[in-house]
């Protein structure tokens, strides 16, 4: 499980190299990535239709 905050961005340039990002990909699916990295490998997770991403508003959100 990944429990850190994610920044939403429209492109990878919205975050620094090595930072995590939540985005909408070209197929209009939610994606989670590391700018110039591999989120799945870094956090030892898989991907696919049966996977679930659950969102919670962080305490610091406006």
PyMOL Python script that loads the backbone (N, CA, C, O; Angstrom):
from pymol import cmd

cmd.read_pdbstr("""\
ATOM      1  N   UNK A   1       0.838  -1.167   0.000  1.00  0.00           N
ATOM      2  CA  UNK A   1       0.000   0.000   0.000  1.00  0.00           C
ATOM      3  C   UNK A   1       0.892   1.242   0.000  1.00  0.00           C
ATOM      4  O   UNK A   1       1.922   1.289   0.673  1.00  0.00           O
ATOM      5  N   UNK A   2       0.472   2.237  -0.766  1.00  0.00           N
ATOM      6  CA  UNK A   2       1.168   3.520  -0.844  1.00  0.00           C
ATOM      7  C   UNK A   2       0.333   4.517  -0.061  1.00  0.00           C
ATOM      8  O   UNK A   2      -0.815   4.770  -0.429  1.00  0.00           O
ATOM      9  N   UNK A   3       0.866   5.084   0.992  1.00  0.00           N
ATOM     10  CA  UNK A   3       0.089   5.945   1.862  1.00  0.00           C
ATOM     11  C   UNK A   3       0.517   7.397   1.893  1.00  0.00           C
ATOM     12  O   UNK A   3       0.110   8.137   2.789  1.00  0.00           O
ATOM     13  N   UNK A   4       1.328   7.824   0.938  1.00  0.00           N
ATOM     14  CA  UNK A   4       1.790   9.215   0.916  1.00  0.00           C
ATOM     15  C   UNK A   4       0.858  10.087   0.076  1.00  0.00           C
ATOM     16  O   UNK A   4       0.063   9.578  -0.714  1.00  0.00           O
ATOM     17  N   UNK A   5       0.961  11.395   0.255  1.00  0.00           N
ATOM     18  CA  UNK A   5       0.190  12.328  -0.561  1.00  0.00           C
ATOM     19  C   UNK A   5       0.696  12.297  -1.993  1.00  0.00           C
ATOM     20  O   UNK A   5       1.886  12.099  -2.240  1.00  0.00           O
ATOM     21  N   UNK A   6      -0.228  12.497  -2.939  1.00  0.00           N
ATOM     22  CA  UNK A   6       0.124  12.585  -4.347  1.00  0.00           C
ATOM     23  C   UNK A   6      -0.346  13.928  -4.884  1.00  0.00           C
ATOM     24  O   UNK A   6      -1.440  14.386  -4.554  1.00  0.00           O
ATOM     25  N   UNK A   7       0.468  14.550  -5.699  1.00  0.00           N
ATOM     26  CA  UNK A   7       0.070  15.788  -6.355  1.00  0.00           C
ATOM     27  C   UNK A   7      -0.607  15.430  -7.670  1.00  0.00           C
ATOM     28  O   UNK A   7      -0.111  14.590  -8.421  1.00  0.00           O
ATOM     29  N   UNK A   8      -1.750  16.072  -7.949  1.00  0.00           N
ATOM     30  CA  UNK A   8      -2.387  15.899  -9.251  1.00  0.00           C
ATOM     31  C   UNK A   8      -1.705  16.830 -10.234  1.00  0.00           C
ATOM     32  O   UNK A   8      -1.449  17.995  -9.929  1.00  0.00           O
ATOM     33  N   UNK A   9      -1.416  16.313 -11.407  1.00  0.00           N
ATOM     34  CA  UNK A   9      -0.815  17.136 -12.442  1.00  0.00           C
ATOM     35  C   UNK A   9      -1.374  16.781 -13.803  1.00  0.00           C
ATOM     36  O   UNK A   9      -1.821  15.659 -14.036  1.00  0.00           O
ATOM     37  N   UNK A  10      -1.342  17.750 -14.694  1.00  0.00           N
ATOM     38  CA  UNK A  10      -1.803  17.515 -16.064  1.00  0.00           C
ATOM     39  C   UNK A  10      -0.687  16.948 -16.938  1.00  0.00           C
ATOM     40  O   UNK A  10      -0.946  16.362 -17.989  1.00  0.00           O
ATOM     41  N   UNK A  11       0.566  17.129 -16.487  1.00  0.00           N
ATOM     42  CA  UNK A  11       1.707  16.560 -17.208  1.00  0.00           C
ATOM     43  C   UNK A  11       2.836  16.295 -16.220  1.00  0.00           C
ATOM     44  O   UNK A  11       2.814  16.783 -15.090  1.00  0.00           O
ATOM     45  N   UNK A  12       3.808  15.527 -16.654  1.00  0.00           N
ATOM     46  CA  UNK A  12       4.927  15.185 -15.774  1.00  0.00           C
ATOM     47  C   UNK A  12       5.756  16.415 -15.399  1.00  0.00           C
ATOM     48  O   UNK A  12       6.452  16.408 -14.383  1.00  0.00           O
ATOM     49  N   UNK A  13       5.685  17.455 -16.205  1.00  0.00           N
ATOM     50  CA  UNK A  13       6.440  18.664 -15.886  1.00  0.00           C
ATOM     51  C   UNK A  13       5.852  19.421 -14.691  1.00  0.00           C
ATOM     52  O   UNK A  13       6.449  20.386 -14.215  1.00  0.00           O
ATOM     53  N   UNK A  14       4.691  18.989 -14.211  1.00  0.00           N
ATOM     54  CA  UNK A  14       4.082  19.622 -13.040  1.00  0.00           C
ATOM     55  C   UNK A  14       4.762  19.229 -11.730  1.00  0.00           C
ATOM     56  O   UNK A  14       4.509  19.841 -10.692  1.00  0.00           O
ATOM     57  N   UNK A  15       5.623  18.214 -11.773  1.00  0.00           N
ATOM     58  CA  UNK A  15       6.361  17.788 -10.577  1.00  0.00           C
ATOM     59  C   UNK A  15       7.842  17.668 -10.911  1.00  0.00           C
ATOM     60  O   UNK A  15       8.212  17.554 -12.079  1.00  0.00           O
ATOM     61  N   UNK A  16       8.678  17.694  -9.895  1.00  0.00           N
ATOM     62  CA  UNK A  16      10.116  17.538 -10.078  1.00  0.00           C
ATOM     63  C   UNK A  16      10.464  16.117 -10.488  1.00  0.00           C
ATOM     64  O   UNK A  16       9.686  15.194 -10.246  1.00  0.00           O
ATOM     65  N   UNK A  17      11.617  15.932 -11.102  1.00  0.00           N
ATOM     66  CA  UNK A  17      12.119  14.603 -11.428  1.00  0.00           C
ATOM     67  C   UNK A  17      12.208  13.792 -10.141  1.00  0.00           C
ATOM     68  O   UNK A  17      12.754  14.265  -9.144  1.00  0.00           O
ATOM     69  N   UNK A  18      11.681  12.586 -10.158  1.00  0.00           N
ATOM     70  CA  UNK A  18      11.701  11.702  -8.993  1.00  0.00           C
ATOM     71  C   UNK A  18      10.482  11.853  -8.098  1.00  0.00           C
ATOM     72  O   UNK A  18      10.303  11.062  -7.172  1.00  0.00           O
ATOM     73  N   UNK A  19       9.634  12.854  -8.353  1.00  0.00           N
ATOM     74  CA  UNK A  19       8.435  13.064  -7.537  1.00  0.00           C
ATOM     75  C   UNK A  19       7.270  12.230  -8.070  1.00  0.00           C
ATOM     76  O   UNK A  19       7.214  11.916  -9.259  1.00  0.00           O
ATOM     77  N   UNK A  20       6.346  11.876  -7.182  1.00  0.00           N
ATOM     78  CA  UNK A  20       5.163  11.121  -7.589  1.00  0.00           C
ATOM     79  C   UNK A  20       4.088  12.058  -8.117  1.00  0.00           C
ATOM     80  O   UNK A  20       4.078  13.252  -7.819  1.00  0.00           O
ATOM     81  N   UNK A  21       3.192  11.493  -8.900  1.00  0.00           N
ATOM     82  CA  UNK A  21       2.198  12.269  -9.611  1.00  0.00           C
ATOM     83  C   UNK A  21       0.960  11.428  -9.854  1.00  0.00           C
ATOM     84  O   UNK A  21       1.066  10.248 -10.187  1.00  0.00           O
ATOM     85  N   UNK A  22      -0.203  12.017  -9.691  1.00  0.00           N
ATOM     86  CA  UNK A  22      -1.480  11.421 -10.069  1.00  0.00           C
ATOM     87  C   UNK A  22      -1.932  12.180 -11.303  1.00  0.00           C
ATOM     88  O   UNK A  22      -1.926  13.411 -11.299  1.00  0.00           O
ATOM     89  N   UNK A  23      -2.324  11.476 -12.362  1.00  0.00           N
ATOM     90  CA  UNK A  23      -2.680  12.148 -13.608  1.00  0.00           C
ATOM     91  C   UNK A  23      -3.738  11.345 -14.354  1.00  0.00           C
ATOM     92  O   UNK A  23      -4.021  10.200 -14.001  1.00  0.00           O
ATOM     93  N   UNK A  24      -4.312  11.943 -15.371  1.00  0.00           N
ATOM     94  CA  UNK A  24      -5.246  11.259 -16.269  1.00  0.00           C
ATOM     95  C   UNK A  24      -4.482  10.965 -17.553  1.00  0.00           C
ATOM     96  O   UNK A  24      -3.965  11.879 -18.196  1.00  0.00           O
ATOM     97  N   UNK A  25      -4.410   9.682 -17.926  1.00  0.00           N
ATOM     98  CA  UNK A  25      -3.613   9.317 -19.100  1.00  0.00           C
ATOM     99  C   UNK A  25      -4.406   9.514 -20.398  1.00  0.00           C
ATOM    100  O   UNK A  25      -5.551   9.963 -20.366  1.00  0.00           O
ATOM    101  N   UNK A  26      -3.806   9.185 -21.515  1.00  0.00           N
ATOM    102  CA  UNK A  26      -4.415   9.422 -22.826  1.00  0.00           C
ATOM    103  C   UNK A  26      -5.666   8.567 -23.056  1.00  0.00           C
ATOM    104  O   UNK A  26      -6.452   8.865 -23.955  1.00  0.00           O
ATOM    105  N   UNK A  27      -5.862   7.516 -22.262  1.00  0.00           N
ATOM    106  CA  UNK A  27      -7.070   6.684 -22.351  1.00  0.00           C
ATOM    107  C   UNK A  27      -8.130   7.125 -21.353  1.00  0.00           C
ATOM    108  O   UNK A  27      -9.145   6.452 -21.175  1.00  0.00           O
ATOM    109  N   UNK A  28      -7.888   8.272 -20.695  1.00  0.00           N
ATOM    110  CA  UNK A  28      -8.776   8.848 -19.687  1.00  0.00           C
ATOM    111  C   UNK A  28      -8.896   7.972 -18.438  1.00  0.00           C
ATOM    112  O   UNK A  28      -9.931   7.961 -17.771  1.00  0.00           O
ATOM    113  N   UNK A  29      -7.833   7.246 -18.139  1.00  0.00           N
ATOM    114  CA  UNK A  29      -7.731   6.464 -16.912  1.00  0.00           C
ATOM    115  C   UNK A  29      -6.840   7.197 -15.927  1.00  0.00           C
ATOM    116  O   UNK A  29      -5.957   7.957 -16.325  1.00  0.00           O
ATOM    117  N   UNK A  30      -7.071   6.971 -14.644  1.00  0.00           N
ATOM    118  CA  UNK A  30      -6.207   7.545 -13.612  1.00  0.00           C
ATOM    119  C   UNK A  30      -4.870   6.805 -13.632  1.00  0.00           C
ATOM    120  O   UNK A  30      -4.828   5.577 -13.703  1.00  0.00           O
ATOM    121  N   UNK A  31      -3.805   7.554 -13.571  1.00  0.00           N
ATOM    122  CA  UNK A  31      -2.474   6.976 -13.510  1.00  0.00           C
ATOM    123  C   UNK A  31      -1.718   7.523 -12.314  1.00  0.00           C
ATOM    124  O   UNK A  31      -1.930   8.662 -11.896  1.00  0.00           O
ATOM    125  N   UNK A  32      -0.840   6.707 -11.772  1.00  0.00           N
ATOM    126  CA  UNK A  32       0.058   7.119 -10.700  1.00  0.00           C
ATOM    127  C   UNK A  32       1.467   6.818 -11.201  1.00  0.00           C
ATOM    128  O   UNK A  32       1.746   5.712 -11.663  1.00  0.00           O
ATOM    129  N   UNK A  33       2.342   7.797 -11.106  1.00  0.00           N
ATOM    130  CA  UNK A  33       3.665   7.633 -11.700  1.00  0.00           C
ATOM    131  C   UNK A  33       4.717   8.372 -10.894  1.00  0.00           C
ATOM    132  O   UNK A  33       4.416   9.161  -9.999  1.00  0.00           O
ATOM    133  N   UNK A  34       5.957   8.087 -11.244  1.00  0.00           N
ATOM    134  CA  UNK A  34       7.114   8.835 -10.764  1.00  0.00           C
ATOM    135  C   UNK A  34       7.713   9.505 -11.992  1.00  0.00           C
ATOM    136  O   UNK A  34       7.992   8.843 -12.991  1.00  0.00           O
ATOM    137  N   UNK A  35       7.908  10.807 -11.921  1.00  0.00           N
ATOM    138  CA  UNK A  35       8.490  11.517 -13.046  1.00  0.00           C
ATOM    139  C   UNK A  35       9.877  10.950 -13.340  1.00  0.00           C
ATOM    140  O   UNK A  35      10.777  11.020 -12.503  1.00  0.00           O
ATOM    141  N   UNK A  36      10.037  10.399 -14.518  1.00  0.00           N
ATOM    142  CA  UNK A  36      11.253   9.748 -14.994  1.00  0.00           C
ATOM    143  C   UNK A  36      11.636   8.551 -14.137  1.00  0.00           C
ATOM    144  O   UNK A  36      12.819   8.260 -13.962  1.00  0.00           O
ATOM    145  N   UNK A  37      10.628   7.850 -13.599  1.00  0.00           N
ATOM    146  CA  UNK A  37      10.851   6.652 -12.800  1.00  0.00           C
ATOM    147  C   UNK A  37       9.764   5.628 -13.054  1.00  0.00           C
ATOM    148  O   UNK A  37       8.971   5.771 -13.984  1.00  0.00           O
ATOM    149  N   UNK A  38       9.727   4.604 -12.235  1.00  0.00           N
ATOM    150  CA  UNK A  38       8.752   3.528 -12.373  1.00  0.00           C
ATOM    151  C   UNK A  38       8.067   3.323 -11.025  1.00  0.00           C
ATOM    152  O   UNK A  38       8.645   2.719 -10.122  1.00  0.00           O
ATOM    153  N   UNK A  39       6.846   3.820 -10.884  1.00  0.00           N
ATOM    154  CA  UNK A  39       6.108   3.739  -9.624  1.00  0.00           C
ATOM    155  C   UNK A  39       5.879   2.282  -9.212  1.00  0.00           C
ATOM    156  O   UNK A  39       6.093   1.928  -8.053  1.00  0.00           O
ATOM    157  N   UNK A  40       5.453   1.449 -10.140  1.00  0.00           N
ATOM    158  CA  UNK A  40       5.164   0.047  -9.825  1.00  0.00           C
ATOM    159  C   UNK A  40       6.405  -0.679  -9.307  1.00  0.00           C
ATOM    160  O   UNK A  40       6.318  -1.428  -8.334  1.00  0.00           O
ATOM    161  N   UNK A  41       7.533  -0.470  -9.931  1.00  0.00           N
ATOM    162  CA  UNK A  41       8.772  -1.118  -9.497  1.00  0.00           C
ATOM    163  C   UNK A  41       9.242  -0.549  -8.157  1.00  0.00           C
ATOM    164  O   UNK A  41       9.681  -1.295  -7.283  1.00  0.00           O
ATOM    165  N   UNK A  42       9.149   0.769  -8.001  1.00  0.00           N
ATOM    166  CA  UNK A  42       9.614   1.417  -6.773  1.00  0.00           C
ATOM    167  C   UNK A  42       8.818   0.966  -5.550  1.00  0.00           C
ATOM    168  O   UNK A  42       9.352   0.927  -4.442  1.00  0.00           O
ATOM    169  N   UNK A  43       7.537   0.625  -5.748  1.00  0.00           N
ATOM    170  CA  UNK A  43       6.671   0.255  -4.622  1.00  0.00           C
ATOM    171  C   UNK A  43       6.223  -1.204  -4.672  1.00  0.00           C
ATOM    172  O   UNK A  43       5.341  -1.620  -3.921  1.00  0.00           O
ATOM    173  N   UNK A  44       6.842  -1.974  -5.568  1.00  0.00           N
ATOM    174  CA  UNK A  44       6.592  -3.412  -5.696  1.00  0.00           C
ATOM    175  C   UNK A  44       5.098  -3.724  -5.807  1.00  0.00           C
ATOM    176  O   UNK A  44       4.558  -4.539  -5.059  1.00  0.00           O
ATOM    177  N   UNK A  45       4.447  -3.052  -6.762  1.00  0.00           N
ATOM    178  CA  UNK A  45       3.029  -3.306  -7.019  1.00  0.00           C
ATOM    179  C   UNK A  45       2.826  -3.641  -8.485  1.00  0.00           C
ATOM    180  O   UNK A  45       3.716  -3.419  -9.307  1.00  0.00           O
ATOM    181  N   UNK A  46       1.674  -4.167  -8.809  1.00  0.00           N
ATOM    182  CA  UNK A  46       1.322  -4.493 -10.186  1.00  0.00           C
ATOM    183  C   UNK A  46       0.351  -3.471 -10.742  1.00  0.00           C
ATOM    184  O   UNK A  46       0.213  -2.366 -10.217  1.00  0.00           O
ATOM    185  N   UNK A  47      -0.310  -3.857 -11.802  1.00  0.00           N
ATOM    186  CA  UNK A  47      -1.295  -2.988 -12.442  1.00  0.00           C
ATOM    187  C   UNK A  47      -2.314  -3.861 -13.161  1.00  0.00           C
ATOM    188  O   UNK A  47      -2.083  -5.052 -13.374  1.00  0.00           O
ATOM    189  N   UNK A  48      -3.419  -3.277 -13.525  1.00  0.00           N
ATOM    190  CA  UNK A  48      -4.413  -4.011 -14.302  1.00  0.00           C
ATOM    191  C   UNK A  48      -5.827  -3.614 -13.956  1.00  0.00           C
ATOM    192  O   UNK A  48      -6.059  -2.793 -13.069  1.00  0.00           O
ATOM    193  N   UNK A  49      -6.773  -4.208 -14.670  1.00  0.00           N
ATOM    194  CA  UNK A  49      -8.183  -3.885 -14.517  1.00  0.00           C
ATOM    195  C   UNK A  49      -8.715  -4.194 -13.124  1.00  0.00           C
ATOM    196  O   UNK A  49      -9.631  -3.511 -12.665  1.00  0.00           O
ATOM    197  N   UNK A  50      -8.188  -5.174 -12.452  1.00  0.00           N
ATOM    198  CA  UNK A  50      -8.707  -5.590 -11.148  1.00  0.00           C
ATOM    199  C   UNK A  50      -8.108  -4.812  -9.978  1.00  0.00           C
ATOM    200  O   UNK A  50      -8.428  -5.093  -8.823  1.00  0.00           O
ATOM    201  N   UNK A  51      -7.258  -3.856 -10.260  1.00  0.00           N
ATOM    202  CA  UNK A  51      -6.631  -3.085  -9.194  1.00  0.00           C
ATOM    203  C   UNK A  51      -7.524  -1.921  -8.796  1.00  0.00           C
ATOM    204  O   UNK A  51      -8.296  -1.412  -9.608  1.00  0.00           O
ATOM    205  N   UNK A  52      -7.414  -1.512  -7.567  1.00  0.00           N
ATOM    206  CA  UNK A  52      -8.237  -0.440  -7.016  1.00  0.00           C
ATOM    207  C   UNK A  52      -7.350   0.645  -6.440  1.00  0.00           C
ATOM    208  O   UNK A  52      -6.409   0.367  -5.697  1.00  0.00           O
ATOM    209  N   UNK A  53      -7.656   1.882  -6.789  1.00  0.00           N
ATOM    210  CA  UNK A  53      -7.001   3.025  -6.169  1.00  0.00           C
ATOM    211  C   UNK A  53      -8.056   3.715  -5.326  1.00  0.00           C
ATOM    212  O   UNK A  53      -9.130   4.063  -5.817  1.00  0.00           O
ATOM    213  N   UNK A  54      -7.744   3.906  -4.066  1.00  0.00           N
ATOM    214  CA  UNK A  54      -8.683   4.532  -3.142  1.00  0.00           C
ATOM    215  C   UNK A  54      -8.129   5.889  -2.728  1.00  0.00           C
ATOM    216  O   UNK A  54      -6.965   5.997  -2.343  1.00  0.00           O
ATOM    217  N   UNK A  55      -8.956   6.919  -2.806  1.00  0.00           N
ATOM    218  CA  UNK A  55      -8.536   8.278  -2.491  1.00  0.00           C
ATOM    219  C   UNK A  55      -9.138   8.718  -1.170  1.00  0.00           C
ATOM    220  O   UNK A  55     -10.273   8.379  -0.837  1.00  0.00           O
ATOM    221  N   UNK A  56      -8.356   9.477  -0.431  1.00  0.00           N
ATOM    222  CA  UNK A  56      -8.833  10.113   0.803  1.00  0.00           C
ATOM    223  C   UNK A  56      -8.320  11.542   0.819  1.00  0.00           C
ATOM    224  O   UNK A  56      -7.192  11.806   0.403  1.00  0.00           O
ATOM    225  N   UNK A  57      -9.124  12.438   1.284  1.00  0.00           N
ATOM    226  CA  UNK A  57      -8.697  13.823   1.410  1.00  0.00           C
ATOM    227  C   UNK A  57      -7.687  13.907   2.539  1.00  0.00           C
ATOM    228  O   UNK A  57      -7.949  13.427   3.642  1.00  0.00           O
ATOM    229  N   UNK A  58      -6.543  14.508   2.279  1.00  0.00           N
ATOM    230  CA  UNK A  58      -5.518  14.615   3.304  1.00  0.00           C
ATOM    231  C   UNK A  58      -5.876  15.743   4.275  1.00  0.00           C
ATOM    232  O   UNK A  58      -6.652  16.636   3.937  1.00  0.00           O
ATOM    233  N   UNK A  59      -5.326  15.696   5.442  1.00  0.00           N
ATOM    234  CA  UNK A  59      -5.619  16.694   6.477  1.00  0.00           C
ATOM    235  C   UNK A  59      -5.228  18.092   6.010  1.00  0.00           C
ATOM    236  O   UNK A  59      -5.853  19.071   6.418  1.00  0.00           O
ATOM    237  N   UNK A  60      -4.215  18.203   5.168  1.00  0.00           N
ATOM    238  CA  UNK A  60      -3.744  19.503   4.723  1.00  0.00           C
ATOM    239  C   UNK A  60      -4.457  20.033   3.486  1.00  0.00           C
ATOM    240  O   UNK A  60      -4.101  21.102   2.990  1.00  0.00           O
ATOM    241  N   UNK A  61      -5.455  19.316   2.975  1.00  0.00           N
ATOM    242  CA  UNK A  61      -6.165  19.762   1.774  1.00  0.00           C
ATOM    243  C   UNK A  61      -7.080  20.928   2.057  1.00  0.00           C
ATOM    244  O   UNK A  61      -7.590  21.097   3.165  1.00  0.00           O
ATOM    245  N   UNK A  62      -7.274  21.721   1.038  1.00  0.00           N
ATOM    246  CA  UNK A  62      -8.187  22.875   1.174  1.00  0.00           C
ATOM    247  C   UNK A  62      -9.579  22.510   0.759  1.00  0.00           C
ATOM    248  O   UNK A  62     -10.478  23.350   0.806  1.00  0.00           O
TER     249      UNK A  62
END
""", "prot")
cmd.dss("prot")
cmd.show_as("cartoon", "prot")
cmd.util.cbc("prot")
cmd.orient("prot")
